[in-house]
Amino acid sequence: MTNTDYTNTLLTARNNSPAPEQIQQNYPIPMLFPIILATTCQLASPTGTTSRVQMHQRQAIHLQNGAEILAFDHQSQSLFVIGAGGLTVLKLNPAFRNPLSIRVDQWEGNIPSWEPTSIAIDPRNRGFAAISWIPSPKDQQHGIVTIFDTQTHQVITKLDAGYHPDCIAFSPDGSKLVIANECEPDATDLQGGITIFNLESVTQSSDFQSAPVTGASINFQKPFLSDNADLSTLRISASQQATPWIDIEPEYLAVSNDGVWVSLQENNALARFDFETRIWSSFIPLGSSNAPFDPSDDQTIQIEDQSPIRMLHQPDTIALFESGNTSYILLANEGEQGDSDSIRFHEAIKEGLIDPQVAQSTINLSNANLVISTIDGDTDHDGDIDQPTALGSRSISIHEATTGKQIWNSGSQIELITGMLFPDLYNDADSRSDQSGPEPEGLAIGYIDGKTLGFVGLERTHAILMYDLTNPSAPQFLDAAPLDPSCRPEGLKFIQIDGRSFLAVAAEKCEELILFEIR
């Protein structure tokens, strides 16, 4: 069954809804849901100041190389999609009934036994793109970046990256190419960081051969730390307290012309690197939140207050956007469960990790199987956990780009909305509620008719949500689109071409590229 076949019934139900603010009237849900939704979620009105923009699925196409991360080249009007099997290139022609057509699915630039992790297209239209690759095992040698021609698809050169390059991005002016070297340990835990390539002298793709480009490796030690940098504020594993820089794992990049914001997912933080001063100018610990959530995989939807249990944010994808001449950062607070720092709540109590009074007053049949952190929540520093902490806040949030300060968090909205609209898809048929729930992961930003739109892919709820971010302190939920239960949205890309707007979604597991028109 294709994604298109599966979603017809769900999309019909969604599209028959008069407006998002009336969804509670159209779906049989627990009585508590509309009350919570009304107090937590700004909803766009079709008759108010915000017109109702929706996602309309146009096409879903299976890719034999897989589909995880994607980029769009305006010059060739092509989508470049990477998956476990390598690169696929697709032509996008909005005038066709099926706008997507495969151009290349047997790319000679694939590296046998290496895995592609990220792809980016040069924003200055110099005719090249970059793909990052990790070896197997990933911590025994550096990863590499291949630079290839976007017209001929021929590899131009290969650049050295750090250990486990997980994300790659150009600065908007094309002067920098930045790689996030996560250095996720396999057998050995090594230093993570970023690599920066200066591309100011590159005017065309052939320049890489005539004037070799070298990268600057940036770690989390002096001289790259500002005088007031305090790594002890980050979430660091017990074994690396004396050497915290070893435990920092860059996940995703949001690059501007003067610097880069980096999500440190395992460390529950954001970091900012300044290009001019060449230092990490700030580290922003993200703390935890206490919105109602569903902690149980009992095949029922129970979104309730779980105090004193809190949730770490742990963002994966982050994205910069502009509103009112001010820059903001959108975070997808997915969560990350490491083998060495997580445990089921009831097991933690059995092993004596939880303060006895807290254990007695908190545990119940609903939350007993919830996965919590073993290294967070010792508020009185006596060696046991006083505040059980789940991994991932099941939300998206917005931060000021100048200070890193949070100005908005969606709280319980994602579970509430998907629990009402798509109960069969909710948290992977409720099997993930005791872990990180919907796992918001991929993000995209788009601009239509003066509005700033934010899209979020829910890996475990198999759906895409769309928000109006024009007022960053009070975003409005606009629409939700379901995918097939076999599809896990990973990479999202907003595209404008020939006066029309699209969202392309790379979905792993089902290995499909799914195209929505936004109107």
PETA-V975702 format. One line per field, one symbol per residue. ss: DSSP state (H for helix, E for strand, L for the rest). phi: phi as a letter, one per 40 degrees, with the letter a starting at -180 (. if undefined). burial: b if it has 16 or more other ideal C-beta (glycine too) atoms within 10 Angstrom, else e. A space follows every 50 residues. Layout:
# PETA-V975702
ss = ???
phi = ???
burial = ???
This chain:
# PETA-V975702
ss = LLHHHHHHHHHHHHHLLLLHHHHHHHLLLLHHHHHHHHHHLLELLLLLLL LLLLEEEEEEEELLLLLLEEEEELLLLEEEEEELLEEEEEEELLLLLLLE EEEELLLLLLLLLLEEEEEEELLLLLLEEEEEEELLLLLLLLLEEEEEEL LLLLEEEEEELLLLEEEEEELLLLLEEEEEELLLLLLLLLLLEEEEEELL LLLLLLHHHHLLLLEEEELLLLLLELLLLLHHHLLLLHHHLLLHHHHLLL LEEEELLLEEEEEELLLLEEEEEELLLLEEEEEEELLEELLLELLLLLLL LLLELLLLLEEELLLLLEEEEEELLEEEEEEEELLLLLLLLEEEHHHHHH LLLELHHHHHHHLLLLLLLLEEELLLLLLLLLLLELLLEEELLLEEEEEE LLLLLEEEELLLHHHHHHHHHLLLLLLLLLLLLLLLLLLEEEEEEEEELL EEEEEEEELLLLEEEEEELLLLLLLEEEEEEELLLLLEEEEEEEEEELLE EEEEEEEELLLEEEEEEEL
phi = .cdccccdcccccccccdadcbcccbbcbddcdccccccbbcbcbcbccb cccbcbcbabbcbccgabbaabbcccfbcbbbadchbbbbcbbccccbcc acbbbbccccbdgbbcbaaabdccfcgabbbcbbcbccbbaccbbcbbcc ccgcccabbcbccfcbabaccdcgcbbbbcccfccbbbcbccibbbbcbc ccbaccccccbdbbbbcbbbbcccbccccbcccccbcdcbccbcccccbd babbbbcbiacbcbcccfabbbbccccfbccabbccgabbcdaccbccgb cbcbcbdccbbccfcccbacabaggbcbbcbbccgabcccbaacdccccc cgcbddccdccbcaccbccccbccbbgccbfbhbccbdbcbhcfababbc ccbgccbaacfcdccccccccbcccdfffgcbccbbgcfdbcbababbfg bbbbbbcbccbfabbbbcbdbccacbcbaabcbcdccbcbbbacbbafgb bbbbbcbcgcfbbbbbcba
burial = eebbebbeebbeebeeeeebbebbeebebeeebbebbeeebbbbeeeeeb eebbbebbbbbebebbbbbbbbbeebebbbbbbebbbbbbebebeeeebb ebebeebebbbeebbbbbbbbbebebbbbbbbbbbeebbeeebbbbbbbb eebebbeebebbbbbbbbbbbeebbbbbbbbbbbbeeebbbbbbbbbebe ebeebebbeeeebebebbbbbeebbeeebebeebbbbeeeeeebbbbbbb bbbbbbeebbbbbbbbbbbbbbbebeeebbebbbbbebbebbbbbbbeee bbbbebeebbbbbbbbbbbbbebeeeebbbbbbbbbbeeebbbebeebbe eebbbeebbeebbeebbbbbbbbbbbbeeeeeebbebbbbbbbbbbbbbe beebebebbbbbbbbbbbbbbbbebbbbbbebbbbbbbbbbbbbbbbeee bbbbbbbbbbbbbbbbbbbbebeebbbbbbbbbbbbbbbbbbbbbeeeee bbbbbbbbbbbbbbbbbbe
